[in-house]
Amino acid sequence: MSSGARIRTDGWRGYESLKAEGYEHLVVGPKDLNIAHLVAALLKRWLLGTYQGAVKPAQLDYYLDEYTFRFNRRKSAARGKLFYRLVQQAVITKPILGREIIGGNSPADHTVHAILDAPF
């Protein structure tokens, strides 16, 4: 998040340092966070159900991308279009090498040996 970003949270005291770190902190009521809590609960359930708890922090960005893709299309009336859009994204998106996936969005610092031994 960029400095000055507006962050809405509940009143937990752990968020008190946000203002000192350059963020605009707004405390909202629990009713305003219902959707955020729902999405977080669905994400946790999806990660546990799909990946059986084998989620690696270094790959979390990719898991979140997949979840976002699925969540945004969960009520799609044209289910066939889902596959079409997935293929369309695959064609226009730059390929991601295995060594990039292992390290998430951080620079690749893994050896070839580590990549070849990766469990995927």
N, C-alpha and C positions, 0 to 999 in steps of 0.2 A: 504494500500500500504506500502511496505517496504521502509525503508530509502534508499535513493540513486536511487529510481525508476525514470525513465525518463517519464516526463509528457509533452505532446504536447498540447498547447493551442493557442488561438488567443492572440492578444496583450493587452487584458483588464488589467488595472492596478491592479485589485483585486488579480491577480495571482503573483504579485511581491514578496510576502513573501514566495513563494514556495522554492526558493533557500536557504533562511535562515533557513527553516525547514528541510533541508537535501535532497531535491529532485533536480533532474536535470531538469531544465525548458527549454523547447525549444519553441520558438514562431514560429508558422507556419502561412501561408497565409490562407484566407478563403476557397480557393479551396481545400486545404488539409483536411479540416474538413467537407466537404460536406456529406460524408457517416455518420459521427458521428451525424450531424444535422438531417439527414434523419432518422436514427435509433431512435434518441430522439423524433422526431415528431411522428413517428409511435408508439412508446411506449406510449406517452401521449394520442394519439387518441385511442389506444387499451384499456388503463386503463379507460378512460372516457366512451368508448362504452361498454366494458364488465362489468365493476364494477360500472358504473353510478356515478363516483366520490366518492364512498365509500371506498377509499383506506386508510388503517390505516398505519402510518409510522412503527409501530412495526412489521407489516407483509410484508413490502416492499421487503425484501429478497426473500420471497416465490413468490410474484408477478413477480419479475424480473427473477427468475428461470423458471417460467412458460412461460414468454414472450420469454426468450432465447431459450427454447425448441421449441416453435412454430416458432420463427423467423428462426432458423437454419434448419427447415424442411418445410419452406413455398413453396419451389419449388420442393419438393420431387416428383419423378415420380411414386413411389410406395406408394400411399396413405394408402393402407392396412398395409404396414410395419410400419406406424406411430403408429397405435394401438398396434401392436406387440412390438415395442420398448418401448412404454409406460408401457405395462404389464411387460416386461422384467425388466425395471427400478424399478417397484413396487415390484417385487420379490426379487431383489438383494439389495434393499435399506432398511436400518433399519427403522422401524416404527417411526413416529413422533407423540408424544402425543399432545392432545389439548392444554395443558398448555405450551408446547414448541412453538406451533404456535402462540399463543396469544402474547408471548413476543418476537417473532422473534428469532434471534440468541443469544440474551442476556439470562443470567440465569433466570430460572423460579422463579418468586417471587410472583406469584398470588395464591390466596386461592382457595380452591375447589369450594366455593360459586361463585366466580367470573368466574370460568371456566364453571360451569353449566349454568350461566346466559349469556354466550357469544352468540352473534347473528349469529350462524352458524350451 
